[in-house]
Amino acid sequence: LLGSYHRQLQAELRKRTTLIRSLGKSGRWTEALQVLEQMDARSLAPSTITFSAAIAACARCGEWQQALHALGEMEGRGLAPDLIAYSTVVSACEKGEHWEAAVALLAVMRLRPGCAPNGVAFNAAISACGRGRRWEAALHLVAESRSAGYPPTVVTFGAAISACEKGGQWHRVLHLLSQAGESRIAPDIIACSSAISACEKGQQWEQAVSLLADLRRRRLRPDVIAFNALISACAKGSQWHRALDLHEDLRRSSLEPDLVTFN
């Protein structure tokens, strides 16, 4: 009889966990947490997998505070979060633009057996630092990731370039591009657009134009954001003919100029 009751509880636990996971994928994180809370009333003890599903539901919507709360409750019940759970909360902090929490979590992960930060966690924290305009912290994490055995990937370089662009560090952006080249990693169009924007902010029109040439060599198509940054960089450098030529290039690329372009 006890065995039958135990099997029923396990079946109900799996059902609730599946429901939480499904709600999370649909972006219904509040309902996912309600299901988690209701389990106690039904004498169902959430498992590590159940809590991880709830954390993922919060992370998907950038609800970093709720994800952190679920992580804390999980630990409070004597359940040990795994690497995936911790990394998911770091990603939630990144989406919620809370770089301090992301970096603090990495420190906690280092103290947990089997939960040392992996490449995914490092990249999410680097991106969080970028959103928080903390380029120094982002570069520190890039170096730490490399030391931990996770060499920078295209995602790593993209996040670090974005962080330095937001911090107005055009020379560091160019250094990162050089490092990517040495590692035989080709940054994507988003990272390249960020690099061009960094050069525009630093009034380095020659570097911006050089980056455009590199894009074309790699057969990458600049977007409107990249063109706007290029035109602005040339305008700041009193390179009006180049700016007008770039405006024509934009039109020939079947891209629609926006208000920023005309300004």
C-alpha positions as CSV (number, residue, x, y, z in Angstrom):
1,L,0.0,0.0,0.0
2,L,2.8,2.4,0.9
3,G,4.6,1.5,-2.3
4,S,1.5,2.3,-4.3
5,Y,1.1,5.7,-2.5
6,H,4.7,6.5,-3.2
7,R,4.3,5.8,-6.9
8,Q,1.3,8.0,-7.0
9,L,3.2,10.9,-5.4
10,Q,6.1,10.4,-7.8
11,A,3.7,10.4,-10.8
12,E,2.1,13.6,-9.5
13,L,5.5,15.2,-9.0
14,R,6.5,14.4,-12.6
15,K,3.1,15.8,-13.8
16,R,3.6,19.1,-11.9
17,T,7.2,19.4,-13.0
18,T,6.1,19.0,-16.6
19,L,3.4,21.6,-16.1
20,I,5.9,24.1,-14.7
21,R,8.3,23.5,-17.6
22,S,5.4,23.9,-20.1
23,L,4.3,27.2,-18.5
24,G,7.8,28.4,-18.5
25,K,8.2,27.8,-22.2
26,S,5.0,29.8,-22.8
27,G,6.4,32.8,-20.7
28,R,3.9,32.2,-17.9
29,W,6.3,32.4,-15.1
30,T,3.8,33.6,-12.5
31,E,1.6,30.5,-13.1
32,A,4.7,28.3,-13.0
33,L,5.6,29.7,-9.5
34,Q,2.0,29.2,-8.4
35,V,2.1,25.5,-9.3
36,L,5.4,25.2,-7.3
37,E,3.8,26.9,-4.3
38,Q,0.7,24.7,-4.4
39,M,2.8,21.5,-4.2
40,D,3.4,21.9,-0.4
41,A,-0.4,21.9,0.1
42,R,-0.6,18.6,-1.7
43,S,2.2,17.1,0.4
44,L,4.4,17.0,-2.7
45,A,8.1,17.9,-2.1
46,P,9.5,19.7,-5.1
47,S,12.6,18.0,-6.5
48,T,15.8,19.5,-7.8
49,I,14.4,19.1,-11.3
50,T,11.1,20.8,-10.3
51,F,12.9,23.8,-8.9
52,S,15.2,24.0,-11.9
53,A,12.1,24.1,-14.1
54,A,10.7,27.0,-12.1
55,I,14.0,28.8,-12.2
56,A,14.1,28.4,-16.0
57,A,10.6,29.8,-16.2
58,C,11.7,32.9,-14.4
59,A,14.9,33.2,-16.3
60,R,13.2,33.0,-19.7
61,C,11.3,36.2,-18.8
62,G,14.2,38.0,-17.2
63,E,12.7,37.7,-13.7
64,W,16.1,37.5,-12.0
65,Q,14.8,38.3,-8.5
66,Q,12.2,35.5,-8.7
67,A,14.9,33.1,-10.1
68,L,17.2,34.0,-7.2
69,H,14.4,33.5,-4.7
70,A,13.6,30.1,-6.1
71,L,17.3,29.2,-6.0
72,G,17.5,30.2,-2.3
73,E,14.3,28.3,-1.4
74,M,15.8,25.3,-3.2
75,E,18.9,25.4,-1.0
76,G,16.8,26.1,2.1
77,R,15.1,22.8,1.6
78,G,18.4,21.0,1.5
79,L,18.5,20.5,-2.2
80,A,21.8,21.1,-4.0
81,P,21.4,23.2,-7.2
82,D,23.4,21.9,-10.1
83,L,25.5,23.7,-12.6
84,I,22.6,24.2,-14.9
85,A,20.4,25.7,-12.2
86,Y,23.2,28.2,-11.3
87,S,23.9,29.1,-14.9
88,T,20.2,29.6,-15.6
89,V,20.0,32.1,-12.7
90,V,23.1,33.9,-14.1
91,S,21.4,34.2,-17.4
92,A,18.3,35.6,-15.7
93,C,20.4,38.3,-14.1
94,E,21.9,39.1,-17.5
95,K,18.4,39.5,-19.0
96,G,17.3,41.5,-16.0
97,E,20.4,43.8,-16.5
98,H,21.7,43.1,-13.0
99,W,25.4,42.6,-13.4
100,E,26.2,42.7,-9.7
101,A,24.1,39.6,-9.0
102,A,25.5,37.8,-12.0
103,V,29.1,38.3,-10.8
104,A,28.2,37.4,-7.2
105,L,26.6,34.2,-8.4
106,L,29.8,33.2,-10.2
107,A,31.7,33.7,-6.9
108,V,29.1,31.3,-5.2
109,M,29.5,28.8,-7.9
110,R,33.2,28.5,-7.4
111,L,32.6,27.4,-3.8
112,R,30.1,24.7,-4.7
113,P,31.5,21.2,-5.6
114,G,30.8,20.4,-9.2
115,C,29.4,23.8,-10.0
116,A,32.4,25.8,-11.1
117,P,31.3,28.3,-13.8
118,N,31.3,27.0,-17.3
119,G,31.5,28.9,-20.6
120,V,27.7,29.5,-20.6
121,A,27.8,31.1,-17.2
122,F,30.8,33.2,-18.0
123,N,29.3,34.5,-21.2
124,A,26.0,35.4,-19.5
125,A,27.9,37.3,-16.8
126,I,30.1,39.1,-19.4
127,S,27.0,40.1,-21.2
128,A,25.4,41.3,-17.9
129,C,28.5,43.5,-17.3
130,G,28.1,44.9,-20.8
131,R,24.5,45.9,-20.2
132,G,25.6,47.5,-16.9
133,R,28.3,49.4,-18.8
134,R,31.0,47.7,-16.7
135,W,33.6,47.0,-19.4
136,E,36.4,46.4,-16.9
137,A,34.5,43.7,-15.1
138,A,33.6,42.1,-18.5
139,L,37.2,42.0,-19.6
140,H,38.2,40.5,-16.2
141,L,35.7,37.7,-16.7
142,V,37.0,37.0,-20.2
143,A,40.5,36.5,-18.7
144,E,39.1,34.4,-15.9
145,S,37.1,32.3,-18.3
146,R,40.2,31.6,-20.3
147,S,42.1,30.7,-17.1
148,A,39.3,28.3,-16.1
149,G,39.8,26.4,-19.4
150,Y,37.0,28.1,-21.4
151,P,38.6,30.0,-24.3
152,P,36.6,32.9,-25.7
153,T,34.0,31.9,-28.3
154,V,32.2,34.1,-30.8
155,V,29.6,34.7,-28.1
156,T,32.3,35.7,-25.6
157,F,33.9,38.2,-28.0
158,G,30.5,39.6,-29.0
159,A,29.6,40.2,-25.4
160,A,33.0,41.7,-24.5
161,I,32.9,44.0,-27.6
162,S,29.5,45.2,-26.7
163,A,30.6,45.9,-23.2
164,C,33.6,48.0,-24.4
165,E,31.5,49.8,-27.0
166,K,29.0,50.9,-24.3
167,G,32.0,52.1,-22.3
168,G,33.4,54.1,-25.1
169,Q,36.6,51.9,-25.3
170,W,37.2,51.8,-29.0
171,H,40.8,50.8,-28.7
172,R,39.9,47.9,-26.5
173,V,37.3,46.9,-29.0
174,L,39.9,46.8,-31.8
175,H,42.1,44.7,-29.5
176,L,39.3,42.2,-29.0
177,L,38.8,42.0,-32.7
178,S,42.5,41.3,-33.1
179,Q,42.4,38.6,-30.5
180,A,39.4,37.0,-32.2
181,G,41.3,37.0,-35.5
182,E,44.3,35.3,-33.8
183,S,41.9,32.7,-32.4
184,R,40.4,32.2,-35.9
185,I,37.0,33.4,-34.7
186,A,35.0,35.6,-36.9
187,P,32.7,38.0,-35.0
188,D,29.2,38.2,-36.2
189,I,27.5,41.2,-37.8
190,I,26.1,42.3,-34.4
191,A,29.6,42.4,-32.9
192,C,31.0,44.2,-35.9
193,S,28.3,46.8,-35.8
194,S,29.2,47.4,-32.1
195,A,32.8,47.8,-33.1
196,I,31.9,50.4,-35.8
197,S,29.8,52.2,-33.3
198,A,32.7,52.2,-30.8
199,C,34.9,53.8,-33.4
200,E,32.2,56.4,-34.2
201,K,32.0,57.3,-30.5
202,G,35.7,57.6,-30.4
203,Q,35.8,59.8,-33.5
204,Q,37.9,57.2,-35.3
205,W,36.4,57.4,-38.8
206,E,39.4,55.7,-40.5
207,Q,39.0,52.6,-38.2
208,A,35.3,52.6,-38.9
209,V,35.8,52.6,-42.6
210,S,38.4,49.9,-42.3
211,L,35.9,47.7,-40.4
212,L,33.4,48.2,-43.2
213,A,35.9,46.9,-45.7
214,D,36.6,43.9,-43.5
215,L,32.9,43.2,-43.4
216,R,32.7,43.2,-47.1
217,R,35.7,41.0,-47.5
218,R,33.9,38.5,-45.3
219,R,30.7,39.0,-47.3
220,L,28.8,40.2,-44.3
221,R,26.0,42.7,-45.0
222,P,26.1,45.8,-42.8
223,D,22.8,46.8,-41.3
224,V,21.3,50.3,-40.9
225,I,22.8,50.6,-37.4
226,A,26.3,50.0,-38.8
227,F,25.8,52.4,-41.7
228,N,24.5,55.1,-39.4
229,A,27.5,54.8,-37.2
230,L,29.8,54.9,-40.2
231,I,28.1,58.0,-41.6
232,S,28.3,59.7,-38.2
233,A,32.0,58.8,-37.8
234,C,32.8,60.3,-41.2
235,A,30.7,63.4,-40.5
236,K,32.5,63.9,-37.2
237,G,35.8,63.6,-39.1
238,S,34.6,66.2,-41.6
239,Q,34.7,63.5,-44.3
240,W,31.5,64.7,-46.0
241,H,32.1,63.0,-49.3
242,R,32.6,59.7,-47.6
243,A,29.5,60.2,-45.6
244,L,27.5,60.9,-48.7
245,D,29.0,57.9,-50.5
246,L,28.0,55.7,-47.5
247,H,24.5,57.1,-47.7
248,E,24.3,56.0,-51.3
249,D,25.8,52.6,-50.4
250,L,23.0,52.2,-47.9
251,R,20.4,52.8,-50.5
252,R,22.0,50.4,-53.0
253,S,22.0,47.8,-50.2
254,S,18.2,47.9,-50.3
255,L,18.2,49.2,-46.7
256,E,15.8,52.0,-45.7
257,P,17.5,55.1,-44.2
258,D,15.9,56.1,-40.9
259,L,15.7,59.4,-38.9
260,V,19.2,58.8,-37.5
261,T,20.6,58.4,-41.0
262,F,19.3,61.8,-42.2
263,N,20.3,63.5,-39.0
